[in-house]
Every structure is written in C-alpha cells, then in structure tokens.
C-alpha cells in the first residue's frame, strides 16, 4: 500500500501535470460485490504494487509502455516486454516527470507530456525515423497539454489544452505546427482518441454538466453523445475494429471498466471489484484490454479478456 508520503507526492505530481487531481485521488471503497469468476480471468502483468497509469500497447502488442511513480518526485515512462517480463525505462537518463504517452500506428512517432516547471508541462513529439523532437511549449502559469493522440495516417496529433477558462481539443501537425481548434464548447474536453480509420474522435466532456463520452468527426463536426449518467465517464478508447469504446466510470459506486458500442448501445460492465480499475487500453488483437487495477491497495497492470 502507498505510504501517506507517497500518496501526497503522487497527488501533487499529478495535480501539477494535469490540474485535475480529483480524477486520480484514491477514493473510499464502495460496497460493490466482486465476481470471483471474472477476477480469476484477470492476468497480472506487473507485481510491484507501485502507482501506475497511462498504459499503451506498442510493437504490435508485444510490449507495453506505461507511467510509473518510480519515486515521490518523478513519474517515469517504462517499457514492459510481454515476452520476457523485463521492465526498463523508456528514457533512462531523464530526471523530469513524463506521462501520457501516445504512439503512432506504424511506430515512427510517439508523443508524451514532460514537466517544465512546478506548474506546467510541455508536449514532446518524437520522430524516431529522423531522430528529432518537436515541442508544443507549456503555456503561461498553471497550464499544460493533456492526453495526446496521433491520427492513424500520422497527419495530425490532437490534445486537450486549457485556455480562456475552458478546456478544448486542438490539433497540430507532427512538427507541432499549424495549431487548429477541434472543439468549441463550455466545460472540459479531454482524452481524445482516433477511430482506427481516422475519421472520428472519441473524447470525454463536461459540456452537459458532468463527464460523459462523446463522438465527433475528426474535424470537430457532428458531435454526438454516447453515454448518459450522473456519474463520471472517463478516458474512452476505441477498439481496434472501431465497433466499441472502453471507458472508466464510477456509475456503480467505484471506478470500473465499461464497454459501449460506438453508436451508444450495448453498454456492459467489464470489471467488478471493490477497488479501482482504470486506464483501459486495447490490445491490437481486440480480444483483451490492459488496465491499472488496485488490489489490496496495490496498483498493477492486468490483462482482461473482452467478451
């Protein structure tokens, strides 16, 4: 279990990096009945128990990149080799906090957030083919990018950014230029993710009062709402075939992983445990998800079969 010092440090780092501390606080345990049969199907991929977040499959599903609270003052990008279980830092010499990695489908590009000061983060776009970085700099004051996502054809990168009392989704090219707004609404818009064909973007928004899951065309038009619940629906992710969306919700008392069809129908709950299940990411095979799951106060990566 995290010590009080580690919990305070984790909350502080995440608050600085994202400005939305409430999404990552450890909540009181809710009275939810676990499903032992489902729990037996979860496969642990790590066993350190340290705080983790933002997993994403890379290398065709042979590796996972995730964020680890390695020490109280640093969030580090880590790579887990699923063949041999070896975990190594993605950037071994980095001393700044880094989080929210996003990778292009072909592996040429990846983007991540990097701390710049005690109150802001910048976004780095790394071109592994040309061995060069582009950067979207941190804004003035307490500000920074959130949750980058790369289009399947590498044409654009979208991210969330707070500005003028609102938080909108913007798009830039892979050289971090030509910034264009994608959303224009009240509230907070966050967690954009492209559909496999690149024609749609799924995202979370408070435009109607609380966090719900929405879908829009890649240019920001034709917005439609997928979920309707008084609880928070967060961190949506398209399935590899584009037919379903995985997301986190506390609608049944604590944070669990849910699935919904891309037309808003077919809602189903994937996990059922008194502790937190969060940060769902699809395996490229479409048959499994990885999540950051809390068990006995410890946070680890688990592989979850998808019905």
N, C-alpha and C positions, 0 to 999 in steps of 0.2 A: 504494500500500500504506500502511496505517496506520503512523505512526511509533510507536516504543516508548512515547513520552509519550502519544500519543492512545490507544493500546491500554490503557495503565494507567488513563487517565482514563475511557475507556468502561467498563471493568470496574468501576471504582469507582462511577460513577454508577448503573450497572445493579444492582450489588450493594446499594447504598443503597436504590434504589427497589423492588427485588423480593426481595432476600435470597436469591437462588438464582443465584449467579454462575456455577456450572458450566454452566447451560443456554446461556450466551451467550459463553463463552470460545472463542477461536479454537483449534480442535483441530488436532493434527498431520494432515497429509494422508494419507489411506488409499489403498491400491492398488486403485482402482476403475476399470474400463475405461469410458471415455466412449462415448456413442453419437452420432457426428457428425451423423447424420440428425436426431435429436431436438434436438441443440444448435442446428441451423440453424433449427428451428421456433420457438425462443425469441426473443421480440421485446423488445429493451431499451427501457424507458420512461424511464430516467434514465441519465446517464453521468458523474456526479460522482465515483463511487468512494468516497464517504464512508459511514460506518456508518449503516445504516438498519434499521428494524424496524416491526412492527405496521401493515402496510398494510390499508386497508379501502376498498371502493368506495362512493361516495356519488353523489348526483344521478343516480340511475338508471344508474350505470356510466359517466357522463361525466367523473367526477373521482375521484381517489384522495387519501385523507388518510393520511399515514404519519408516522413519527417519524424525525427526522434528528439525528445528533450534529453539530450546527452548529459548536460549539466545545467544547473539552475539558470544560468545566464545565456544559454545557447541552444537554439533549435537547429538541428543539422540534417541535411539531406543524406539518406542512406540508400544503398542498393542491396537487395536481398536476392541472391542466386537461388532459385527454387529447385535447382538440380542437386546442389550440394549443401544448401542451408547457410552458406557463408554470407555474412553481412559486412559490408565495407562502406566507408564514407564516399559519397559521390565527388566531393571536393575536399580531399584530405587536409589541405593546408588552410582552409577557410576558418576564420575566427568569428565572423559575423553570423547572426541568425539568418537562416534561409528557410523558406517554406513555400507551400502551394505549387509544386512542380507540375508542368504540363508538357507533354511530348507530342511531336507530330507523328502522324501515322507511319511515315517512312523512316523515322528516327533521325532525320537530318537536323531538326531544330528541337530545342527544348527551352522553356521559359520558367522562371521562378522569381519569387519575391526575395529581396535581400535588404536587411536593415541598413539604414544610412545614419540614423541618429536615435536618440531615445524616444523620438516621437514620430518617426516616419519611415517608410520603406520605398524602395525603388523596384522596378521590374527589369530583369535582365533577359534578353532573348539571345540565346547562344546558337550559332551556326556551326555545327560540328564538321561540316564539309569544308567550309572556308576558314575554320579556326578563328572566328571573330565574334565579338559581342556587340549587340545594340542595346540601348538602355532607354527606358521611359523613366525620367528622373522623378524623384519624390516631390510632391507638392509642398507648398509653404505650410508651416505649422504642423498640426496633428493631422497628417493626411498620407495616403498611400494607395497604391493599386491593390486590388483584391482579385483572386482567382482567375488567372489567365487560362485561355483555351485556344487551341490552334485549329484552324479550318483544315479539313481533310486534304485539300489541294495545296496547302501551305500559302494560300493567297493572303490571308488576314489572321490576326490574333485579336480576340476580344477579351475584355477585362472589365471589372467594376471599379468605379472611382467616385469619391465624394466631392461634390463641388456645388457651391451656392445653396447650401442647406439641403441638397438632395444627393442621392447616390445613383448614378446612371451607368449604363453599359456602353463602352466605347470600343472602337475597332482601330487598329493600326496595321500597317504592313509589316513584313518580317524584318525590316530595317528600323522599326519603331517610329516611322514617319506617317504622314497623311492621316492624322487622327480624326475620326468621324464619330459623332454620337449615334448610337443604335436605339436607345430608349429615350423617352422624354415624358416622364411621369413623376408624380409625387412619391414620397417614401423612399425605400431602399430597394434597389435592384442588384442582385448578386448571383454568383455561381453560374455564369453562362456556360453552356456546353453545346457543341455542334452535333447535329444528327450525322449518321455515317455518310450520307450523301452530301452533306454540307449545305443543304437547302433550308434547314430550320435550326433554331437555337432554343434550348430549354433553359429556364432560369427560375430563380425564386424572387418574389417581390412582395412588399408590404403595401402596394398601391391601393389595395382594398381593405386595409386595416391591420392585417397580420400576415405573416409569411405564408404564401401559397405558391404552388408550382404553375408556371405559365409556359406557353409555347408561342414562338413568333417566327416569321420568315427571317432569313439571315440578314435582310436589310432593315429589320425592325418593324415591318408592317405585319398586318393580320395577326394581332395578338389574341390569344385565346387562353382561357383558364382551365387547368386540368384538375385541380383539387379544390375542395370547399370544406373547410373545417375551422373551428375556432382555435385549434391548437396550431403549433408551428410546423410547417412542412418545409424542409431544408435540403440543400445540397443535391439537386437532381442530377441524374446521369443517364444518358441514352444507352440502351442495349446495343450490341454490335449490329443487330439486324434492324434497328430503328423502330421496332414494334413496341417496346416497353421502356419505362423510365423507372429507375430505382431512386429512392429518396429516403431521408430521415424524417421521422415525425414523432412528436410526443402526444399524439391524439389519444392513446390508450393508457396514459399515465406516466410513461417514461419514454426515453428515446429508443426507437426500434427502426429497423429497415423495412420499407414497404415497396411494393411494385404497383404500377398503374400502367394501363395501355396508353399508347401515345394519343388516343382520342379521348382520354379521361375516364374510360370504363375499366372494368376488371380489376378494381382495387383489391390488393391482398397483402397481408402482413407476412413478412418473411422470417423475422426473428421474434422470440417471445421469452424475455428474461428480465428479472427484476433490476439488473444493472444495464448500463448503456451500451447500445450498438449503434455505430455511426460511421460516417465517411465511406459509404459504399462505393466500390469501383468494379466495373465489369471485367471479367476475364475475356480475352478475344474470342474464346470458343462460345460465349453466350450462355454457357451452362452453369457458370459459377460466378459468385461475387466475392470480393475480399472486403472485410470490414475491420474497423478498430473496435474491439469489443472489450468491455470491462467485465472481468470475472474475479470475484473475491477481492475487489479493489485494485486489481492489476490490469494494465492495458496492453493488449497484444493484437496481432493481426490474425484473423481467422478466415478460412476459406469456407464459403457457404454454398451448398448446392441450390440451384434455382429450379423450381418445379417446371 
